Amino acid sequence: IELDEYAKDELNRKLNYIIEHIDDEMTFSITYFVLDKKKDGGRYDTVTDIVVKVKEYENTVVMNDKTEIPITDILMIEGDVFTQIEME
C-alpha cells in the first residue's frame, strides 16, 4: 500500500510524538509490511508493545520485545494517546 502525503504527514507527527514522549513508556500498535524472503510479496503484521527507542540513524522503531520495525515499512500507528489528544 502506498501512503498519500496526508497519511505520511500523520505518521511523521505520530513518530515525533513518540520520540518526544519515549520515557513515558506508552503502548502503541504499529502495523507494518514484512517482505516475504522466499517469494514475491509479503504481509502486514501488527505489533502492540511499548516503544523503547527510535533509531533515527538506522530509521527503525524498537519495541520492548526487541522487534525492530523499519520506519519506511510502517503503514499505521495507533495508541490510546492519539484518541485523547488532537494531532495537529
SVG drawing of the C-alpha trace seen along z (x, -y; Angstrom):
<svg xmlns="http://www.w3.org/2000/svg" viewBox="-10 -21 33 40">
<polyline fill="none" stroke="black" stroke-width="0.4" points="0.0,0.0 1.4,-3.4 0.6,-6.1 -0.5,-9.5 1.1,-12.7 -1.6,-13.2 -1.0,-9.7 2.8,-10.2 2.4,-13.5 0.2,-11.9 2.7,-9.1 5.5,-11.7 3.5,-13.6 2.9,-10.4 6.5,-9.3 7.6,-12.8 5.2,-12.5 6.6,-9.1 10.2,-10.4 9.2,-13.4 7.5,-11.1 9.7,-8.0 10.3,-8.0 6.6,-7.7 6.6,-4.0 3.4,-4.2 2.0,-1.2 1.4,-1.6 0.1,0.7 2.3,0.4 1.2,2.1 4.0,2.6 4.9,4.5 7.0,7.7 8.7,8.8 8.4,12.5 12.0,13.7 11.0,16.8 8.7,15.3 7.4,12.0 5.1,10.0 4.7,10.1 2.2,9.5 1.2,6.8 2.0,7.5 0.9,5.5 2.9,5.4 1.4,3.9 4.0,3.1 5.9,0.3 8.2,-1.7 11.6,-1.8 13.7,-3.6 13.5,-5.3 16.8,-4.8 16.7,-7.8 20.1,-7.0 19.0,-3.4 15.5,-4.6 13.9,-2.0 11.5,-1.8 12.4,0.7 9.7,2.3 10.0,3.6 10.0,7.2 13.1,6.3 11.1,6.1 12.8,3.6 10.5,2.0 11.8,0.1 10.1,-3.3 9.7,-3.2 7.6,0.0 5.1,-1.4 1.5,-1.7 -0.2,-2.8 0.5,-3.8 -2.3,-3.6 -2.4,-4.3 -4.8,-5.5 -2.9,-8.7 -3.8,-9.7 -7.5,-9.5 -7.0,-11.6 -5.1,-14.4 -5.7,-16.2 -3.0,-15.6 -2.2,-19.0"/>
</svg>
